């Protein structure tokens, strides 16, 4: 709860990412798996980007 209060002190919202699904075409490398794979990588990259920004704000 302390972390949530710290984040909200900067007028940010605490939210949780439950999971990022790995769709069947990625697992089996069939169909248009490349599209799913590219979207998956972009999702993870976006998550890391915002995580680093949040970490930078909190650690200042």
C-alpha positions in Angstrom: 0.0 0.0 0.0 2.9 2.3 0.6 4.0 2.0 -3.0 0.5 2.8 -4.2 0.4 5.9 -2.1 3.7 7.1 -3.4 2.6 6.7 -7.0 -0.7 8.5 -6.3 1.2 11.3 -4.7 2.6 12.1 -8.2 -1.0 12.2 -9.5 -0.4 8.9 -11.2 -2.8 5.9 -11.1 -1.9 2.5 -9.7 -3.0 -0.2 -12.1 -1.9 -3.8 -12.6 -1.2 -5.7 -15.8 -2.6 -9.2 -15.1 -0.9 -10.8 -18.1 0.0 -10.4 -21.7 -1.4 -13.3 -23.7 0.7 -15.4 -26.0 -1.6 -16.4 -28.8 -1.5 -19.9 -30.4 0.0 -18.7 -33.7 3.0 -17.5 -31.8 3.4 -20.8 -29.9 3.0 -22.9 -33.0 4.7 -20.5 -35.5 1.8 -21.0 -37.9 -0.5 -18.7 -39.8 0.2 -15.0 -39.4 2.3 -15.5 -36.3 4.6 -12.7 -37.3 1.8 -10.1 -36.8 1.0 -11.6 -33.3 4.7 -11.7 -32.5 5.3 -8.1 -33.5 2.3 -6.9 -31.4 3.5 -9.0 -28.4 7.0 -7.5 -28.6 5.5 -3.9 -28.9 3.3 -4.5 -25.9 6.2 -5.7 -23.8 8.4 -2.8 -25.0 5.7 -0.3 -24.1 5.3 -1.8 -20.7 9.0 -1.6 -20.0 9.2 2.0 -21.3 6.5 3.2 -18.9 7.9 1.1 -16.1 11.3 2.9 -16.5 9.6 6.3 -16.6 7.7 5.5 -13.4 10.9 4.3 -11.8 12.7 7.5 -12.8 10.0 9.6 -11.3 9.8 7.7 -8.0 13.6 7.5 -7.5 14.2 11.3 -7.9 
